[in-house]
Amino acid sequence: QKEVEQDPGPLSVPEGAIVSLNCTYSNSAFQYFMWYRQYSRKGPELLMYTYSSGNKEDGRFTAQVDKSSKYISLFIRDSQPSDSATYLCAISPGANNLFFGTGTRLTVIP
Amino acid sequence: DAGVTQSPTHLIKTRGQQVTLRCSPKSGHDTVSWYQQALGQGPQFIFQYYEEEERQRGNFPDRFSGHQFPNYSSELNVNALWLGDSALYLCASSPVSSSEQFFGPGTRLTVL
């Protein structure tokens, strides 16, 4: 069983839609949760970082963590064509290695 | 403030050769991690360096080795390259005791 499971998509939505991206994980020792955005052939860019259950909002992005269900989500409101990218969830037990999902490829259609 | 930088951008090698990739961390960061990202996959952790020592290692063979210098920059060395080593190699930096990692643009390695 993989440490982190993520639906690879692809996911296509019209501009302005709300996007929901999700990951599940297996190890309750994981304490830190991140979402990265990766454009084609580029390095991942950190979007959201959180370490507690609940919601964290930053502009159009909301990260949600449910530790009891081992489930994390990223919501994108008012999606834009520039949001088209691969979104990676990453989870860590501490200040060391990150375990990544496979990434969800998102396309926002104008 | 420069972010994480990596060199070279692209590299083509043949099977059996050796390669060295380089990384400079973000200013103020002293911990460097290396990841391998195959096409269509998420990054896989190779190892992490702190205070010039390997702090943790993922499930990669000894052909993968690294080094960290006193200025916190780092190198990844891969010996006896084979086709399966073709991937995007990512360097990430973070402050000590933080899991918040910032990635560089990566080095795309192609092994022929």
Backbone of each chain as ProteinMPNN parsed JSONL, in Angstrom:
{"seq_chain_A": "QKEVEQDPGPLSVPEGAIVSLNCTYSNSAFQYFMWYRQYSRKGPELLMYTYSSGNKEDGRFTAQVDKSSKYISLFIRDSQPSDSATYLCAISPGANNLFFGTGTRLTVIP", "coords_chain_A": {"N_chain_A": [[0.845, -1.201, 0.0], [0.552, 2.189, -0.887], [2.026, 5.076, 0.663], [0.714, 7.49, 0.287], [-2.212, 8.236, -1.459], [-3.48, 9.407, -4.51], [-5.817, 10.637, -6.798], [-5.076, 10.475, -10.159], [-6.357, 11.85, -12.155], [-6.944, 12.765, -15.608], [-8.309, 16.083, -14.85], [-10.758, 18.201, -16.006], [-12.113, 21.419, -16.11], [-14.504, 24.124, -16.445], [-13.648, 27.602, -16.785], [-13.841, 29.533, -13.817], [-15.07, 27.643, -12.261], [-15.4, 25.675, -9.212], [-12.793, 23.835, -7.914], [-11.985, 20.639, -6.68], [-9.572, 18.816, -5.071], [-8.064, 15.811, -3.973], [-6.522, 13.715, -1.438], [-5.583, 10.657, 0.144], [-4.152, 9.122, 3.044], [-2.086, 6.691, 4.746], [-0.724, 6.413, 7.178], [-0.946, 7.258, 10.483], [0.982, 8.709, 11.764], [1.789, 10.802, 10.259], [2.14, 14.295, 10.177], [2.355, 16.742, 8.933], [1.192, 18.645, 6.228], [1.015, 19.304, 2.825], [0.422, 21.14, -0.201], [1.444, 21.222, -3.511], [2.022, 22.973, -6.563], [2.698, 22.175, -9.877], [3.978, 23.169, -12.829], [4.304, 22.199, -16.28], [7.286, 20.457, -16.789], [8.669, 21.858, -14.847], [9.86, 22.767, -11.52], [8.203, 21.752, -8.436], [5.944, 24.026, -6.828], [5.389, 25.433, -3.723], [2.192, 25.639, -2.396], [0.351, 25.475, -0.231], [0.623, 24.95, 3.274], [0.213, 23.078, 6.126], [-0.43, 21.915, 9.482], [-2.36, 20.937, 11.093], [-5.624, 19.63, 11.851], [-8.525, 20.75, 10.072], [-9.381, 23.817, 8.363], [-7.444, 25.847, 6.101], [-7.0, 28.94, 4.658], [-6.006, 30.699, 1.711], [-6.193, 33.253, -0.21], [-7.657, 32.338, -3.216], [-7.43, 29.701, -2.617], [-8.064, 26.864, -0.56], [-7.04, 24.745, 1.951], [-7.787, 21.639, 3.359], [-7.808, 19.512, 6.136], [-8.385, 16.349, 7.449], [-7.672, 14.558, 9.982], [-8.699, 12.386, 11.353], [-9.946, 10.859, 9.439], [-7.875, 10.52, 7.737], [-7.479, 12.151, 5.443], [-7.022, 14.572, 2.977], [-7.654, 17.726, 1.409], [-7.723, 20.03, -1.353], [-9.124, 23.022, -2.29], [-10.014, 25.032, -5.009], [-11.163, 28.118, -5.716], [-13.134, 29.987, -8.116], [-11.729, 29.215, -10.519], [-8.978, 29.647, -12.786], [-7.578, 29.858, -16.13], [-4.808, 29.947, -15.811], [-4.416, 28.348, -13.643], [-4.119, 25.847, -14.561], [-2.346, 22.977, -14.295], [-0.254, 20.469, -12.716], [-1.223, 19.129, -9.647], [0.163, 18.376, -6.606], [-0.092, 16.463, -3.693], [1.562, 16.393, -0.546], [3.009, 14.776, 2.206], [4.254, 14.597, 5.529], [6.033, 13.024, 8.213], [7.576, 14.515, 9.894], [10.367, 16.724, 10.299], [11.698, 15.931, 7.862], [11.751, 13.698, 5.248], [9.464, 14.056, 2.481], [6.401, 12.539, 1.53], [4.939, 11.958, -1.492], [1.9, 12.266, -3.404], [0.744, 10.93, -6.578], [0.029, 13.029, -8.128], [-2.395, 15.256, -9.561], [-3.591, 16.062, -12.662], [-4.695, 19.094, -13.803], [-6.86, 20.904, -15.923], [-8.03, 24.026, -16.834], [-10.577, 25.316, -18.611], [-10.955, 28.009, -20.824]], "CA_chain_A": [[0.0, 0.0, 0.0], [1.316, 3.42, -0.931], [1.829, 5.965, 1.812], [-0.231, 8.539, -0.099], [-2.962, 7.926, -2.671], [-4.063, 10.606, -5.126], [-6.421, 10.373, -8.098], [-4.239, 11.181, -11.133], [-7.147, 12.6, -13.133], [-6.946, 14.23, -15.586], [-9.512, 16.785, -14.47], [-11.001, 19.386, -16.832], [-13.228, 22.215, -15.594], [-14.623, 25.431, -17.106], [-13.173, 28.759, -16.022], [-14.776, 30.0, -12.805], [-15.575, 26.524, -11.465], [-14.704, 25.302, -7.982], [-12.059, 22.583, -8.108], [-11.704, 19.887, -5.464], [-8.506, 17.831, -5.245], [-8.068, 15.028, -2.733], [-5.542, 12.659, -1.177], [-5.72, 9.894, 1.371], [-2.876, 8.584, 3.503], [-2.296, 5.483, 5.542], [0.023, 6.403, 8.44], [-1.418, 8.309, 11.38], [2.129, 9.468, 12.267], [1.982, 11.996, 9.44], [1.692, 15.473, 10.917], [2.477, 17.964, 8.146], [0.461, 18.42, 4.989], [1.337, 20.341, 1.861], [0.007, 21.066, -1.597], [2.35, 21.859, -4.45], [1.585, 23.12, -7.951], [3.826, 21.949, -10.767], [3.761, 23.388, -14.247], [5.001, 21.216, -17.101], [8.744, 20.479, -16.864], [9.186, 22.791, -13.85], [9.861, 22.251, -10.165], [6.978, 22.007, -7.659], [5.842, 25.294, -6.104], [4.582, 25.246, -2.514], [0.967, 26.45, -2.352], [-0.27, 25.474, 1.086], [1.335, 24.163, 4.289], [-0.551, 23.066, 7.366], [-0.067, 20.814, 10.375], [-3.45, 20.62, 12.002], [-6.917, 19.373, 11.214], [-9.308, 21.954, 9.852], [-9.218, 24.536, 7.105], [-6.533, 26.977, 5.984], [-7.36, 29.643, 3.437], [-5.043, 31.666, 1.191], [-6.747, 33.741, -1.473], [-8.648, 31.428, -3.819], [-7.092, 28.322, -2.245], [-8.371, 26.405, 0.791], [-6.573, 23.4, 2.269], [-8.587, 21.029, 4.414], [-7.195, 18.293, 6.666], [-9.192, 15.559, 8.388], [-6.743, 13.531, 10.473], [-9.432, 11.187, 11.791], [-10.224, 10.074, 8.228], [-6.638, 10.489, 6.954], [-7.976, 12.661, 4.161], [-6.747, 15.989, 2.804], [-8.26, 18.289, 0.203], [-7.407, 21.388, -1.78], [-10.193, 23.62, -3.061], [-9.654, 26.232, -5.759], [-12.368, 28.862, -6.117], [-13.014, 30.864, -9.292], [-10.548, 28.707, -11.211], [-8.489, 30.408, -13.931], [-6.724, 29.052, -17.033], [-3.444, 29.9, -15.279], [-4.362, 27.291, -12.629], [-3.865, 24.569, -15.255], [-1.058, 22.448, -13.829], [-0.395, 19.251, -11.912], [-1.257, 19.441, -8.218], [0.735, 17.275, -5.824], [-0.166, 16.522, -2.24], [2.766, 15.882, 0.103], [2.758, 14.552, 3.629], [5.505, 14.31, 6.215], [5.924, 12.745, 9.652], [8.359, 15.474, 10.661], [11.274, 17.587, 9.529], [12.575, 15.146, 7.0], [11.305, 13.456, 3.88], [8.068, 14.196, 2.092], [5.799, 11.482, 0.717], [4.083, 12.628, -2.459], [0.961, 11.564, -4.253], [1.174, 10.872, -7.981], [-0.316, 14.283, -8.787], [-3.612, 15.354, -10.363], [-3.428, 17.038, -13.741], [-5.884, 19.941, -13.915], [-6.971, 21.841, -17.034], [-9.133, 24.961, -16.716], [-10.902, 25.686, -19.99], [-11.515, 29.38, -20.879]], "C_chain_A": [[0.881, 1.252, 0.0], [1.019, 4.26, 0.296], [0.738, 6.991, 1.529], [-0.903, 8.132, -1.407], [-3.614, 9.203, -3.192], [-4.609, 10.219, -6.488], [-5.648, 11.156, -9.149], [-5.009, 12.017, -12.144], [-6.971, 11.998, -14.522], [-8.32, 14.81, -15.276], [-9.622, 18.042, -15.326], [-12.231, 20.106, -16.308], [-13.319, 23.51, -16.385], [-14.106, 26.537, -16.195], [-14.256, 29.227, -15.053], [-15.317, 28.898, -11.91], [-14.792, 26.385, -10.165], [-14.073, 23.929, -8.215], [-11.803, 21.944, -6.748], [-10.687, 18.792, -5.778], [-8.313, 17.115, -3.913], [-6.932, 14.023, -2.664], [-5.937, 11.921, 0.095], [-4.348, 9.361, 1.758], [-3.133, 7.49, 4.526], [-1.711, 5.556, 6.954], [-0.406, 7.576, 9.322], [-0.275, 9.129, 11.982], [2.384, 10.735, 11.445], [1.363, 13.208, 10.134], [1.641, 16.74, 10.071], [1.95, 17.683, 6.742], [0.667, 19.602, 4.052], [0.673, 20.068, 0.527], [0.999, 21.86, -2.428], [1.665, 21.94, -5.815], [2.818, 22.966, -8.821], [3.4, 22.162, -12.21], [4.663, 22.429, -15.032], [6.504, 21.485, -17.141], [9.369, 21.534, -15.938], [9.227, 22.116, -12.489], [8.562, 22.549, -9.442], [7.069, 23.315, -6.879], [4.913, 25.089, -4.911], [3.404, 26.213, -2.498], [0.445, 26.598, -0.927], [0.511, 24.551, 2.004], [0.523, 24.228, 5.568], [-0.17, 21.858, 8.196], [-1.179, 20.476, 11.36], [-4.71, 20.313, 11.216], [-7.68, 20.678, 11.088], [-8.974, 22.579, 8.51], [-8.173, 25.634, 7.217], [-6.785, 27.624, 4.64], [-6.265, 30.611, 3.032], [-5.545, 32.101, -0.174], [-7.818, 32.8, -1.995], [-8.449, 29.969, -3.403], [-7.471, 28.043, -0.786], [-7.865, 24.98, 0.932], [-7.375, 22.892, 3.454], [-7.93, 19.715, 4.831], [-8.165, 17.637, 7.638], [-8.322, 14.396, 8.851], [-7.481, 12.255, 10.882], [-9.732, 10.265, 10.615], [-8.989, 9.892, 7.367], [-6.921, 10.946, 5.53], [-7.649, 14.14, 4.097], [-7.297, 16.451, 1.464], [-7.681, 19.662, -0.087], [-8.564, 21.869, -2.64], [-9.665, 24.878, -3.743], [-10.948, 26.889, -6.205], [-12.074, 29.704, -7.343], [-11.778, 30.465, -10.114], [-10.259, 29.487, -12.492], [-7.661, 29.504, -14.848], [-5.288, 28.93, -16.527], [-3.297, 28.885, -14.15], [-4.088, 25.922, -13.252], [-2.444, 24.105, -14.957], [-1.321, 21.088, -13.201], [-0.288, 19.631, -10.44], [-0.84, 18.196, -7.435], [0.438, 17.489, -4.343], [1.123, 15.9, -1.687], [2.538, 15.836, 1.604], [4.055, 14.15, 4.302], [5.251, 13.967, 7.683], [6.666, 13.763, 10.513], [9.274, 16.255, 9.748], [12.241, 16.759, 8.709], [11.904, 14.928, 5.65], [9.812, 13.671, 3.715], [7.647, 12.974, 1.287], [4.778, 12.157, -0.186], [3.037, 11.683, -3.041], [1.463, 11.603, -5.69], [0.884, 12.171, -8.723], [-1.609, 14.172, -9.571], [-3.413, 16.441, -11.398], [-4.737, 17.774, -13.967], [-5.782, 20.831, -15.145], [-8.206, 22.702, -16.811], [-9.377, 25.55, -18.098], [-11.533, 27.079, -20.027], [-12.93, 29.383, -21.441]], "O_chain_A": [[1.827, 1.361, 0.78], [-0.058, 4.185, 0.887], [-0.06, 7.324, 2.405], [-0.228, 7.73, -2.355], [-4.212, 9.972, -2.439], [-3.927, 9.54, -7.256], [-5.563, 12.38, -9.056], [-4.422, 12.793, -12.898], [-6.852, 10.776, -14.613], [-9.346, 14.143, -15.414], [-8.697, 18.853, -15.37], [-13.271, 19.487, -16.085], [-12.318, 23.959, -16.943], [-14.131, 26.407, -14.971], [-15.431, 29.31, -15.41], [-15.959, 29.185, -10.9], [-13.682, 26.9, -10.028], [-14.737, 22.99, -8.655], [-11.448, 22.626, -5.787], [-10.917, 17.947, -6.643], [-8.389, 17.734, -2.852], [-6.442, 13.542, -3.686], [-6.545, 12.492, 1.001], [-3.485, 9.17, 0.902], [-4.222, 7.372, 5.089], [-2.162, 4.829, 7.84], [-0.247, 8.739, 8.948], [-0.526, 10.138, 12.641], [3.106, 11.631, 11.882], [0.229, 13.162, 10.612], [0.968, 17.704, 10.436], [2.22, 16.637, 6.151], [0.511, 20.758, 4.448], [0.398, 18.922, 0.171], [1.348, 22.997, -2.108], [0.844, 21.093, -6.169], [3.862, 23.555, -8.54], [2.568, 21.427, -12.743], [5.654, 21.919, -14.509], [6.943, 22.584, -17.479], [10.458, 22.04, -16.209], [8.692, 21.02, -12.319], [7.874, 23.508, -9.794], [8.12, 23.666, -6.343], [3.784, 24.627, -5.07], [3.575, 27.43, -2.575], [0.136, 27.701, -0.476], [1.001, 23.504, 1.581], [0.184, 25.313, 6.04], [0.359, 20.881, 7.666], [-0.941, 19.794, 12.357], [-4.839, 20.696, 10.053], [-7.507, 21.596, 11.891], [-8.367, 21.952, 7.642], [-8.022, 26.268, 8.261], [-6.786, 26.955, 3.607], [-5.661, 31.268, 3.88], [-5.349, 31.407, -1.172], [-8.782, 32.499, -1.29], [-9.225, 29.1, -3.802], [-7.236, 28.864, 0.101], [-8.213, 24.108, 0.136], [-7.612, 23.615, 4.422], [-7.544, 18.908, 3.986], [-8.699, 18.289, 8.536], [-8.248, 13.366, 8.181], [-6.932, 11.16, 10.765], [-9.769, 9.044, 10.767], [-9.041, 9.181, 6.363], [-6.648, 10.243, 4.557], [-7.949, 14.888, 5.027], [-7.395, 15.676, 0.512], [-7.212, 20.362, 0.81], [-8.944, 21.206, -3.605], [-8.961, 25.683, -3.132], [-11.729, 26.313, -6.963], [-10.932, 30.09, -7.59], [-10.897, 31.287, -10.366], [-11.174, 29.927, -13.188], [-7.106, 28.501, -14.397], [-4.623, 27.926, -16.782], [-2.177, 28.585, -13.736], [-3.852, 24.95, -12.536], [-1.47, 24.762, -15.324], [-2.457, 20.616, -13.158], [0.618, 20.36, -10.038], [-1.416, 17.119, -7.586], [0.686, 18.567, -3.803], [1.695, 14.994, -2.293], [1.948, 16.745, 2.189], [4.869, 13.439, 3.712], [4.368, 14.542, 8.319], [6.419, 13.865, 11.715], [8.988, 16.428, 8.563], [13.458, 16.878, 8.852], [11.529, 15.893, 4.985], [9.018, 13.502, 4.64], [8.41, 12.443, 0.48], [3.869, 12.84, 0.286], [3.254, 10.477, -3.156], [2.481, 12.23, -5.985], [1.415, 12.403, -9.809], [-1.897, 13.138, -10.173], [-3.109, 17.588, -11.069], [-5.759, 17.165, -14.281], [-4.743, 21.444, -15.388], [-9.304, 22.179, -16.621], [-8.505, 26.196, -18.679], [-12.53, 27.322, -19.346], [-13.546, 30.443, -21.556]]}, "seq_chain_B": "DAGVTQSPTHLIKTRGQQVTLRCSPKSGHDTVSWYQQALGQGPQFIFQYYEEEERQRGNFPDRFSGHQFPNYSSELNVNALWLGDSALYLCASSPVSSSEQFFGPGTRLTVL", "coords_chain_B": {"N_chain_B": [[15.77, 37.975, -3.386], [17.228, 34.995, -4.046], [15.797, 31.93, -5.015], [15.816, 28.374, -4.664], [18.415, 27.023, -6.524], [19.487, 25.09, -9.339], [21.843, 23.114, -11.163], [23.168, 21.23, -13.923], [20.589, 22.385, -16.26], [19.622, 20.561, -18.122], [20.687, 17.255, -19.024], [22.444, 14.808, -20.79], [23.323, 11.465, -20.779], [25.143, 8.366, -21.205], [24.523, 4.854, -20.726], [26.084, 3.415, -17.87], [27.771, 5.526, -17.358], [28.779, 8.248, -15.134], [27.275, 10.818, -13.132], [27.035, 14.197, -11.953], [25.067, 16.328, -10.089], [24.062, 19.626, -9.146], [23.196, 21.867, -6.433], [21.983, 24.836, -4.987], [20.862, 26.094, -1.963], [17.917, 27.9, -0.839], [18.275, 31.203, 0.46], [19.169, 31.359, 3.854], [18.366, 28.821, 4.463], [19.376, 25.592, 5.645], [19.227, 22.947, 5.218], [19.153, 20.341, 2.891], [17.367, 18.478, 0.526], [17.032, 15.736, -1.732], [15.219, 14.624, -4.572], [13.758, 12.237, -6.808], [11.955, 12.385, -9.777], [10.013, 10.576, -11.765], [8.528, 10.432, -15.045], [5.187, 11.449, -15.025], [4.785, 10.743, -12.406], [4.82, 11.26, -8.795], [7.33, 13.067, -6.903], [10.078, 11.156, -5.569], [11.692, 10.504, -2.539], [15.18, 10.797, -2.12], [17.55, 11.37, -0.491], [18.515, 13.287, 2.453], [20.403, 16.111, 3.515], [22.139, 17.565, 6.201], [24.105, 19.755, 8.062], [26.367, 18.892, 6.702], [26.157, 16.174, 6.644], [24.608, 13.04, 5.795], [21.325, 12.788, 6.608], [18.965, 11.415, 6.436], [17.745, 8.688, 4.473], [16.179, 7.568, 1.519], [14.621, 4.836, -0.301], [16.813, 4.059, -2.156], [19.511, 2.832, -4.202], [23.055, 2.318, -3.39], [24.412, 3.463, -5.442], [23.594, 5.988, -5.676], [24.737, 8.882, -4.31], [25.726, 11.563, -2.107], [26.621, 14.952, -1.209], [27.237, 17.585, 1.085], [28.207, 20.93, 1.313], [30.176, 23.355, 3.276], [28.905, 25.816, 2.817], [26.303, 25.135, 2.591], [25.399, 24.332, 0.101], [24.84, 21.614, -2.245], [25.588, 18.398, -3.669], [24.518, 15.831, -5.899], [25.388, 12.632, -6.722], [25.426, 10.126, -9.177], [26.278, 6.913, -9.929], [27.275, 4.463, -12.43], [25.147, 4.649, -14.385], [21.853, 3.768, -15.48], [19.166, 3.03, -17.8], [16.776, 3.417, -16.415], [17.29, 5.462, -14.684], [16.691, 7.801, -15.834], [15.087, 10.808, -15.42], [13.475, 13.605, -13.733], [15.422, 15.399, -11.584], [15.135, 16.686, -8.462], [15.906, 19.275, -6.209], [15.424, 20.294, -2.89], [15.094, 22.784, -0.382], [15.176, 23.643, 3.115], [14.584, 25.216, 6.313], [16.324, 24.069, 9.253], [14.695, 21.541, 11.121], [12.213, 21.946, 10.018], [9.468, 20.944, 8.016], [8.687, 22.215, 5.808], [9.343, 22.496, 2.625], [11.127, 23.891, -0.098], [11.321, 23.882, -3.554], [13.722, 23.554, -6.223], [14.141, 24.235, -9.793], [14.829, 21.865, -10.981], [16.802, 19.224, -12.526], [16.889, 17.786, -15.606], [17.548, 14.59, -16.422], [18.659, 12.489, -18.93], [19.19, 9.213, -19.852], [20.83, 7.338, -22.179]], "CA_chain_B": [[16.225, 36.763, -2.702], [17.182, 33.88, -4.979], [15.261, 30.698, -4.478], [16.685, 27.221, -4.85], [18.92, 26.934, -7.891], [20.063, 23.802, -9.69], [22.557, 23.054, -12.439], [22.68, 21.929, -15.11], [19.159, 22.282, -16.516], [19.435, 19.298, -18.828], [21.909, 16.461, -19.123], [22.286, 13.53, -21.489], [24.425, 10.554, -20.493], [24.94, 7.002, -21.683], [24.531, 3.827, -19.675], [27.372, 3.132, -17.273], [28.481, 6.741, -16.983], [28.528, 8.842, -13.836], [26.784, 12.183, -13.269], [26.983, 15.023, -10.738], [24.104, 17.418, -10.151], [24.367, 20.591, -8.112], [22.054, 22.582, -5.87], [22.211, 25.879, -3.987], [19.588, 26.264, -1.253], [17.352, 29.228, -0.609], [18.98, 31.928, 1.497], [18.669, 31.118, 5.203], [18.073, 27.398, 4.637], [20.591, 24.831, 5.857], [18.929, 21.533, 4.977], [18.907, 20.081, 1.47], [16.836, 17.151, 0.202], [17.015, 15.4, -3.163], [14.108, 13.777, -4.989], [13.711, 11.795, -8.199], [10.581, 12.379, -10.273], [9.813, 9.941, -13.069], [7.445, 11.035, -15.823], [3.841, 11.075, -14.61], [4.796, 10.297, -11.011], [5.225, 12.232, -7.807], [8.744, 12.949, -6.504], [10.467, 10.127, -4.595], [12.783, 10.979, -1.696], [16.444, 10.075, -2.24], [18.192, 11.58, 0.819], [18.53, 14.641, 3.004], [21.662, 16.488, 4.134], [22.15, 18.654, 7.184], [25.436, 19.859, 8.695], [27.309, 18.159, 5.853], [25.994, 14.732, 6.812], [23.351, 12.453, 5.345], [20.474, 12.711, 7.79], [17.984, 10.363, 6.193], [17.867, 8.159, 3.118], [15.044, 6.817, 1.002], [14.888, 3.511, -0.828], [17.634, 4.168, -3.362], [20.759, 2.066, -4.039], [24.284, 3.047, -3.044], [24.897, 4.2, -6.623], [23.209, 7.384, -5.418], [25.445, 9.433, -3.156], [25.638, 13.013, -2.082], [27.566, 15.707, -0.384], [26.842, 18.953, 1.392], [29.381, 21.764, 1.57], [29.988, 24.276, 4.401], [27.98, 26.92, 2.473], [24.993, 24.465, 2.52], [25.108, 23.789, -1.22], [24.872, 20.157, -2.222], [25.737, 17.643, -4.916], [23.996, 14.471, -6.013], [26.172, 11.834, -7.654], [24.861, 8.833, -9.531], [27.249, 6.084, -10.646], [26.779, 3.325, -13.212], [23.812, 5.024, -14.841], [21.111, 2.884, -16.371], [18.057, 3.718, -18.448], [15.751, 3.738, -15.423], [17.653, 6.661, -13.918], [16.176, 8.966, -16.562], [14.058, 11.431, -14.59], [13.728, 14.972, -13.274], [16.006, 15.361, -10.24], [14.735, 17.904, -7.767], [16.517, 19.629, -4.941], [14.556, 21.113, -2.049], [15.759, 23.256, 0.822], [14.299, 24.01, 4.23], [15.311, 25.488, 7.557], [16.408, 22.875, 10.082], [13.517, 21.21, 11.927], [10.97, 22.298, 9.333], [9.118, 20.079, 6.892], [8.268, 23.093, 4.714], [10.433, 22.421, 1.674], [11.014, 24.69, -1.314], [11.994, 23.151, -4.615], [14.337, 24.186, -7.368], [13.521, 23.92, -11.081], [15.141, 20.497, -11.365], [17.707, 18.857, -13.615], [16.327, 16.663, -16.375], [18.594, 13.655, -16.836], [18.282, 11.455, -19.902], [20.213, 8.177, -20.003], [20.618, 6.63, -23.451]], "C_chain_B": [[16.082, 35.586, -3.674], [16.581, 32.68, -4.271], [16.286, 29.603, -4.641], [17.128, 27.173, -6.317], [19.586, 25.578, -8.11], [20.791, 23.913, -11.023], [23.077, 21.636, -12.659], [21.171, 21.778, -15.249], [18.83, 20.926, -17.152], [20.772, 18.588, -18.935], [21.582, 15.176, -19.864], [23.531, 12.694, -21.255], [24.125, 9.201, -21.136], [25.065, 6.025, -20.531], [25.951, 3.569, -19.173], [28.158, 4.364, -16.848], [28.087, 7.207, -15.592], [28.083, 10.288, -14.048], [26.803, 12.887, -11.91], [26.039, 16.182, -10.977], [24.335, 18.33, -8.955], [23.154, 21.403, -7.691], [22.552, 23.635, -4.893], [20.902, 26.167, -3.292], [19.151, 27.714, -1.21], [18.11, 29.882, 0.538], [18.334, 31.686, 2.87], [18.322, 29.668, 5.486], [19.379, 26.607, 4.754], [20.407, 23.337, 5.602], [18.553, 21.352, 3.51], [18.44, 18.638, 1.292], [16.846, 16.966, -1.307], [15.871, 14.415, -3.432], [14.291, 13.399, -6.463], [12.253, 11.759, -8.636], [10.547, 11.778, -11.673], [8.596, 10.569, -13.746], [6.089, 10.527, -15.344], [3.725, 10.6, -13.175], [5.098, 11.456, -10.074], [6.701, 12.048, -7.459], [8.945, 11.86, -5.456], [11.715, 10.601, -3.857], [14.027, 10.123, -1.861], [17.196, 10.147, -0.908], [18.148, 13.047, 1.198], [19.868, 14.889, 3.698], [21.469, 17.668, 5.074], [23.497, 18.613, 7.893], [26.434, 18.918, 8.017], [27.238, 16.644, 6.032], [24.649, 14.264, 6.267], [22.488, 12.16, 6.568], [19.442, 11.592, 7.658], [18.075, 9.945, 4.743], [16.603, 7.396, 2.751], [15.507, 5.496, 0.42], [15.603, 3.587, -2.178], [18.953, 3.44, -3.128], [21.956, 2.964, -3.761], [24.892, 3.774, -4.237], [24.572, 5.698, -6.485], [23.933, 7.851, -4.157], [25.403, 10.944, -3.227], [26.688, 13.639, -1.207], [26.945, 17.062, -0.098], [28.08, 19.723, 1.805], [29.103, 22.731, 2.722], [29.042, 25.433, 4.09], [26.563, 26.4, 2.24], [24.621, 23.976, 1.119], [25.346, 22.285, -1.215], [25.077, 19.599, -3.622], [25.069, 16.292, -4.784], [24.834, 13.767, -7.076], [25.457, 10.511, -7.913], [25.891, 8.098, -10.377], [26.545, 4.998, -11.454], [25.35, 3.557, -13.697], [23.172, 3.933, -15.685], [19.848, 3.615, -16.826], [17.009, 4.194, -17.447], [16.067, 4.947, -14.565], [17.196, 7.93, -14.628], [14.989, 9.548, -15.797], [14.389, 12.899, -14.396], [14.253, 14.866, -11.841], [15.801, 16.727, -9.588], [15.502, 18.052, -6.465], [15.538, 20.509, -4.183], [15.337, 21.562, -0.831], [14.733, 23.661, 1.87], [15.168, 24.45, 5.396], [15.349, 24.209, 8.384], [15.139, 22.754, 10.919], [12.205, 21.666, 11.308], [10.729, 21.333, 8.197], [8.663, 20.891, 5.683], [9.423, 23.207, 3.732], [10.117, 23.199, 0.404], [11.901, 24.069, -2.391], [12.646, 24.063, -5.638], [13.66, 23.743, -8.652], [13.81, 22.511, -11.568], [16.193, 20.399, -12.456], [17.103, 17.648, -14.316], [17.462, 15.826, -16.911], [18.008, 12.63, -17.795], [19.451, 10.499, -20.047], [19.887, 7.359, -21.247], [21.339, 5.289, -23.462]], "O_chain_B": [[14.976, 35.225, -4.075], [16.825, 32.446, -3.087], [17.484, 29.869, -4.745], [16.306, 27.272, -7.228], [20.168, 24.997, -7.194], [20.412, 24.696, -11.894], [23.389, 20.927, -11.702], [20.541, 21.106, -14.432], [17.881, 20.248, -16.757], [21.835, 19.21, -18.938], [20.565, 14.536, -19.597], [24.651, 13.145, -21.497], [23.0, 8.931, -21.555], [25.644, 6.338, -19.49], [26.898, 3.513, -19.958], [29.105, 4.261, -16.067], [27.194, 6.647, -14.956], [28.47, 10.916, -15.034], [26.614, 12.263, -10.865], [26.187, 16.929, -11.945], [24.749, 17.878, -7.887], [22.217, 21.605, -8.463], [23.43, 23.369, -4.072], [19.91, 26.46, -3.96], [19.921, 28.627, -1.508], [18.537, 29.206, 1.475], [17.118, 31.794, 3.025], [18.016, 29.316, 6.625], [20.357, 26.898, 4.066], [21.348, 22.558, 5.759], [17.747, 22.102, 2.961], [19.034, 17.705, 1.831], [16.689, 17.925, -2.062], [15.597, 13.513, -2.64], [14.892, 14.135, -7.246], [11.411, 11.176, -7.954], [10.996, 12.394, -12.64], [7.744, 11.164, -13.086], [5.866, 9.318, -15.267], [2.674, 10.104, -12.769], [5.574, 12.506, -10.505], [7.261, 10.979, -7.699], [8.108, 11.661, -4.575], [12.68, 11.046, -4.479], [13.969, 8.897, -1.762], [17.451, 9.122, -0.275], [17.802, 13.917, 0.399], [20.403, 14.011, 4.376], [20.746, 18.62, 4.784], [23.967, 17.543, 8.279], [27.23, 18.246, 8.673], [28.145, 15.92, 5.623], [23.67, 15.011, 6.281], [22.871, 11.387, 7.446], [19.097, 10.919, 8.63], [18.438, 10.744, 3.88], [16.035, 6.673, 3.57], [16.649, 5.084, 0.624], [15.044, 3.217, -3.21], [19.465, 3.42, -2.009], [21.885, 4.187, -3.879], [25.783, 4.607, -4.069], [25.21, 6.546, -7.109], [23.759, 7.283, -3.078], [25.088, 11.528, -4.263], [27.507, 12.976, -0.57], [26.223, 17.619, -0.925], [28.907, 19.219, 2.565], [27.95, 22.92, 3.111], [28.432, 25.983, 5.006], [25.709, 27.137, 1.747], [23.623, 23.273, 0.964], [25.973, 21.747, -0.302], [24.775, 20.251, -4.621], [25.05, 15.687, -3.712], [24.969, 14.259, -8.197], [24.953, 9.866, -6.994], [26.324, 8.597, -11.415], [25.389, 4.66, -11.203], [24.459, 2.747, -13.443], [23.83, 3.267, -16.484], [19.508, 4.677, -16.306], [16.422, 5.262, -17.621], [15.218, 5.412, -13.804], [17.306, 9.022, -14.072], [14.001, 8.855, -15.557], [15.435, 13.381, -14.83], [13.584, 14.296, -10.979], [16.234, 17.762, -10.096], [15.714, 17.09, -5.726], [14.892, 21.375, -4.773], [16.154, 20.808, -0.302], [13.585, 23.976, 1.557], [16.347, 24.103, 5.466], [14.483, 23.348, 8.224], [14.583, 23.756, 11.366], [11.193, 21.762, 12.001], [11.66, 20.943, 7.493], [8.296, 20.324, 4.653], [10.38, 23.94, 3.983], [8.995, 23.17, -0.1], [13.073, 23.774, -2.16], [12.193, 25.18, -5.888], [12.708, 22.963, -8.615], [13.128, 22.009, -12.46], [16.441, 21.347, -13.201], [16.841, 16.62, -13.693], [18.245, 16.278, -17.747], [16.997, 11.991, -17.508], [20.573, 10.919, -20.33], [18.813, 6.767, -21.355], [21.271, 4.559, -24.451]]}, "name": "protein", "num_of_chains": 2, "seq": "QKEVEQDPGPLSVPEGAIVSLNCTYSNSAFQYFMWYRQYSRKGPELLMYTYSSGNKEDGRFTAQVDKSSKYISLFIRDSQPSDSATYLCAISPGANNLFFGTGTRLTVIPDAGVTQSPTHLIKTRGQQVTLRCSPKSGHDTVSWYQQALGQGPQFIFQYYEEEERQRGNFPDRFSGHQFPNYSSELNVNALWLGDSALYLCASSPVSSSEQFFGPGTRLTVL"}
